Amino acid sequence: MPNIRKSFLTVFACSLGWVVPFAIGSPAAAQIKLVGASQFNEDHAFTKTMRKFEELVQACYTDEPVEFEMHLNSELGLEKDYVGFMNQGISVDYAVASPAHMSTFSQMAPLMDMPFLFRDEDHW
């Protein structure tokens, strides 16, 4: 199980790693602020994963200070809303969302949502 968690954190950090460089904007920007969203409370695995992402960015990105703002308990809507907000570049910079919600924007996204794609944890 720890290996799966490590793999998930690695994929999550890599897939969201593009957020930091694009959030910089103009050279006049004094501080980077990233807004996260979660449907769940602080104790849920998704929220804990996003908190770990925050820690990794703080540890690895030392050029400028990065401020994180996390909205919990569906404060900004649901997963499908987060995907729409990220696509439009408003309200949300990072979130954990189901591939089903991303299928509107990419035909390849539902591939990750395919049932029985992995036979067991070792195959994953």
N, C-alpha and C positions, 0 to 999 in steps of 0.2 A: 504493500500500500504506500509506503513512503516514496518508492520509486515512481509510482503514478503521480503522487503529489508533486515531486520534483519535476517530472516531465510536464505536467500541467502548468506549473509556475514558469518553466522555461518557455513554453509555447505562448503563454499569456504575456510574459514580459517582451518577447520578440514581436508578437503581433501588435502590441500597443507601444512598442518602442519608437514608432514613427511619430507619436504625438508630441514628444518633447521638442524635436527640432522644428516642427512646424508651428509650435506654440510661441516660438521666440518672436516672430513678427519683425518689426523694424529694430535697428540698432538702438533706438531711443528707449526701447522697452526695458524698464528697470528690473522687473521681476516677472517670472513665468508663473501663471496660475492655471492649474488644471482642475476641472470639475468632474467628479465621479458620481455615478448614480447606481443605487442598488435597490431592489425590491424588498430586501430583507434587513434584519437588524444586525447589530454588531457581532452577534454570535454565529451567524451563518457562514458556511465555508466560502461562498462567493465573496462576501464582504471581507473575510479574513485574507483571501487571496488578493483582493485589491489593496488592502492595507500593506501586504507584503510587497506588492508592486511599488507602492509609495516609498517604502523603506529602501528598496533596490535602486530606485531613481535617485533618492536623496544620497545614497552611498556612492553611486557611480557617476552622477552628473554634478560635478562640483564647480563648473564654470560660473554659473549664476544661481541664486537661490530659487528653488521651485516650491511654490505654495500649493497645497492640495486642499480641496474643499469636497467633502463627501456628503451626498444627500442619501439618506437611508429611508427604509420603510415606504417605498413608492412615492416619496415626496415630489418627484418630478415626473411621475407617470409610471408606465410599465416598460418591459423590455422592448416591445415594438416601438414605443415612443422614443426610447434612448437611441435606437438605431436610426430613426428618422432625424433626431436632433444632431447626432454625429454626422450624418450624411449632409445636413444643411449647414453644419458648422456653428450651431447654436446650442446653448445651455449645457450640453454634456460633451466631455472630451474622452471619457473612458467608462466602460461598463462591461459586465459579463452578459452576453445575450445569446439566445438560441439561434442556431443557423437558420431555422425556419423563418425568423424575422428578417434575416438578411437576404432571403431569396428574392425579394422585390428588387434589390439592387444588383444581385449577381446570380446567374444561373448555376454557378459552381457551389454556392453555399449549401444547398440541401444535401450535397454528397456527404457532408459531415454528420448529417442528421439521419442517415440511412439505418434502418433497423438491422440488427444482426451483422453489422459490418465487421465487428470483432467477436471472435468466438469466446474469449475469456480475457482476464486481466493481462496475462502474459502476452497474448496476441496483440493487445492494444499497445 
